[in-house]
Amino acid sequence: MREPSVYIMASGRNGTLYVGVTSHLGERAWQHRVGMTPGFTQRYGCKLLVWFEHHERMEEAIAREKQIKAGSRAKKLALIETLNPLWQDLYEDLA
């Protein structure tokens, strides 16, 4: 089942952040965790799913991703801290 989602991966608490969008969050987060795709998240070790938000339509998810990416690092950190103040890896919660 497809579920458009915006997500943030991190290398650790207050570490490097990556904002992405996908229609299959569990699969995409797993790809980041195992370093399956060369690129930013593999290079900087962004393996922890620390924040996500589901949307009804992909267009909404893409618009939200752009909004988050355009925001400051402080805003991204505040977004994570609101949902996940302990910076736990939320990947296991997807099952």
C-alpha positions as CSV (number, residue, x, y, z in Angstrom):
1,M,0.0,0.0,0.0
2,R,1.3,3.4,-0.9
3,E,1.3,6.1,1.7
4,P,3.0,9.4,0.7
5,S,5.3,10.5,3.6
6,V,7.9,13.1,4.4
7,Y,10.7,12.0,6.6
8,I,13.9,13.0,8.3
9,M,16.9,10.7,8.7
10,A,19.8,11.7,11.0
11,S,23.3,10.5,11.7
12,G,22.7,10.9,15.4
13,R,21.2,13.3,17.9
14,N,21.8,16.9,16.6
15,G,23.8,15.3,13.7
16,T,23.5,15.6,10.0
17,L,20.0,15.6,8.7
18,Y,18.4,14.5,5.5
19,V,14.8,15.4,4.5
20,G,13.1,13.1,1.9
21,V,9.7,12.1,0.5
22,T,8.5,8.6,-0.5
23,S,5.4,6.5,-1.1
24,H,6.9,3.5,0.8
25,L,8.4,4.8,4.1
26,G,9.4,1.5,5.6
27,E,11.2,0.4,2.5
28,R,12.9,3.7,1.9
29,A,14.0,4.0,5.6
30,W,15.5,0.5,5.3
31,Q,17.4,1.5,2.2
32,H,19.0,4.4,4.1
33,R,19.8,2.2,7.1
34,V,21.7,-0.3,5.1
35,G,23.4,2.2,2.8
36,M,21.8,0.7,-0.3
37,T,22.0,3.8,-2.4
38,P,25.2,5.8,-2.8
39,G,24.7,9.5,-2.0
40,F,24.2,11.9,0.8
41,T,22.7,9.6,3.5
42,Q,25.3,6.9,2.9
43,R,28.2,9.5,2.9
44,Y,27.1,11.1,6.1
45,G,25.7,8.1,7.9
46,C,22.1,9.2,8.1
47,K,20.6,5.9,9.3
48,L,18.1,6.9,12.0
49,L,14.5,7.7,11.1
50,V,13.8,10.5,13.6
51,W,10.7,12.1,12.2
52,F,8.0,11.4,9.6
53,E,4.6,12.6,8.5
54,H,2.1,10.8,6.4
55,H,0.0,12.6,3.7
56,E,-3.1,11.6,1.6
57,R,-1.6,12.7,-1.7
58,M,2.0,12.7,-3.0
59,E,1.6,16.3,-4.1
60,E,1.0,17.3,-0.5
61,A,4.0,15.3,0.7
62,I,6.2,16.9,-1.9
63,A,5.0,20.4,-1.0
64,R,5.7,19.7,2.7
65,E,9.2,18.3,1.9
66,K,10.0,21.5,0.0
67,Q,8.7,23.6,2.9
68,I,10.9,21.7,5.5
69,K,14.0,21.8,3.3
70,A,13.6,25.6,2.8
71,G,13.4,26.1,6.6
72,S,16.4,26.6,8.9
73,R,18.2,23.8,10.7
74,A,16.7,25.1,13.9
75,K,13.2,24.6,12.5
76,K,14.1,21.0,11.5
77,L,15.5,20.3,15.0
78,A,12.4,21.7,16.6
79,L,10.2,19.6,14.4
80,I,12.1,16.5,15.5
81,E,12.1,17.5,19.1
82,T,8.3,18.0,19.1
83,L,7.6,14.4,18.0
84,N,10.7,12.6,19.1
85,P,12.5,14.5,22.0
86,L,14.8,11.5,22.7
87,W,15.8,11.1,19.0
88,Q,14.9,7.4,19.0
89,D,15.0,5.5,15.8
90,L,11.4,5.3,14.7
91,Y,12.0,2.6,12.1
92,E,10.9,-0.2,14.4
93,D,7.6,1.6,15.0
94,L,6.6,1.4,11.3
95,A,5.9,-2.4,11.5
